[in-house]
Structures are given as structure tokens and as C-alpha cells.
Amino acid sequence: MRLEGVELLRVDLALRRPLGTSAGTHLERPVLYVRVVTDQGDGWGECGALAQGTAVDPALGSVWRSLAGGGVGRLVGAAAARGGELPAASSVAALYDDDPPGRLSAGAVEMAVLDAELRVAGTSLAARLGVPGCDVAVGAVVGIPTGRDLGALGDAVDAEVAAGTPRVRLKIEPGWDLGPVRSVRERHPALVLQADANGSYRLGTDGEDDAGRLGALDPFGLACVEQPLPAADLAALARLADLLDTPVCLDESLTSLRRLQDALRSGACEVACLKPSRLGGLLAARRAQRACVDAGVPAFVGGFFESGLGRSANLALAGLGGFTLPSDLSEPGRYLVEDPCGYPEVREGRLVASAAPGVGPAPAPGALGRLTRERAWFPASTPPSR
Ligand code: MG
């Protein structure tokens, strides 16, 4: 397969409603796609980066600059070194730096190369991972409602439960925790319920100690409390895990396979939310899943409110053993006004990954024509003549 060039596209997608988290409110969902063009067809990758960055995850603009400023050139250079042949997907991650923009770049480029490989081979991602036809449970995320309205929260959770969702993850932060968790638990005593704090509590730092506040959630039978403390302090997270009956789940702390292994050793990670984009790609996420299985730690695939392409990739991944908790795989149409890619319909809270060749459905040309705000083309370099 000869590489002809690589295109970056920024597509502006509208959210159905603002998504509130302790880390801020998302009002829009721009998506960065990578298109790898070869003489045998295209491959598409999706980057997980959001409009605004956090202490852990770079913003979309920063990943775009990293890719346009040399990241795409690394793939083009690797192809030129192979006489113009597209490198194998399994070799892409090693082309990128082990820093946040590098890992997000690697994830998107690797997905595009893998998609091209799979399409040419006539193989689905699920088949490549050895999990074709695997049926997975789909969980939903409910954000902090505007105005912290308990009634609106209840309505949002009721809608998810009515749609057959087996697990709901509530976004919490100090002051929006005990009340909402109690209220949802009273309405839905049997629902698998998680709380996600996005690192907003403190344990013995700056004179603040939220151990009691988090311990007050113990009676409500949460499957886990996700990222209760900031990502970097694994020692504090391990101390908190000892104090709470509710298992501590890590999300933002898990920025690489090495970091996951540190967290597993420290005792801070009792449940793992694995995000392929942040970990450096689908293949890195598969290694992370194996590390969790070896450690006996339950995991699920987390999401970044992807479009149908990125979410389809996550769906195939979630078929792997070890992802024993429902993953963030609800239909993009539930949070995006328009999904340019398409996605299977969730039935009774379950989904089966597509058997079609490739990682997932490519963005439709018509939707791309209307929604693309920026694009950049990088032609393959001409290989030296022999
Ligand atoms: Mg989270």
C-alpha cells in the first residue's frame, strides 16, 4: 500500500446540550480527523481531543499544531524510508513522543493507518482484535445540569434508564455530590451507578480534606467513584482508596501504559477507565487492558464524546475480556446534533461491533462538506529513485 498523502480535517459538531463537568462546561465538539490516502484507498482516524484542554489532556488546537508542525511529517518520513510504502499500524506509536500531544497524535494517526490496513484486508477491527460478534454493555454519562437542578438530573437519568442503559455515571464535584447521588439512588435502587469527580476533591492539601465528603457516598452502593483527586498524586489516591468503601476508579491519571502500571502497583487503581486516545492509541489500550486483567482490576472503555468513527473503534475494543463494566458507548446521536459517521443502534443497553472492514464508518462526504472548518493536505514525499 503506497502512501499518497495525509489530510487533517477539523469538523465542528454541535452538542445537543451543554455538557457540565467539574472541569468546565463543553458547548461544542470540534473533531479532528486524520485521513491517510493510499493507492488502495483511504483510512480514517479520529482524535479524542476536546475544544478545551485540561491539566492532563491537550486541547484540539494543540494536537492540530503538533500534527501539522511535524507529526504528520513523521508518518510521511517513515513511508519515504520504506520506499513509499505505508508503515504498519503497529509501528506508528513509536514515531511519536511520549507526551500528551504526542500520544493524542499517535492515537489518531495509528487509527487511520489501521483503518486503511483493515479495509484492504477486508477485516473488521473486532475480528482483528479476536472479538467478532462480541456483545457489550453500554453505559451512559449524565453531566451536572445547568443551575444544578435536581429535577433536570432526575429526568436525564430516567431517560437513560428508559432507554435500557444498565449503568449511569454521574458527574459530581464538591457541593454537587451527596444530594444528587442520594436522589438518583432513591429513584433507581438497582441501577449500576458510578460517580465521576474529574479530580475535583482534595485530600489533606491546601488545608482541605474531602475524605469525609466522599465517605458520605459509601452507603449508596456506587460501583466506583472515578478520579476523586487530581491525576498526578497517586499516593494520595492510594490513601483515599484505603479510606473509602467505594472502589476508587482512575481515569485522568491513566495517561500511558507506564502510568497505569505505576497506579496498579500503588493500590490507587481499583477500577480503570481506559481511553485509547489518551493512552496513545487502540494498540496501547489493548496492552493496558491486559495489564488490568493481570492485576485483577475491572475496567471499562471511557469516551471523549466521539463521533461514530472513534466510538466504533472503542466499541470493538470493549469486546476484549477484562472490560467487565459497561463502557461509554452510547450513540453519538444522543449528544451530537449530527454525527457525520453513523453508529449502530443500542438495544436494551447492548451493542455488537460492526463486521464491516475497517475501524469504523468513515465520515460521509456530504456531512464533511458542510461541517469542515479547516483542512490541511500533506503530500507523501517522493521516494529516492533507485
Ligand atoms: Mg472520567
Boltz pocket constraint, residues with backbone or C-beta under 6 A from the ligand:
constraints:
  - pocket:
      binder: B
      contacts: [[A, 196], [A, 198], [A, 226], [A, 227], [A, 251], [A, 252], [A, 273], [A, 302]]
      max_distance: 6.0
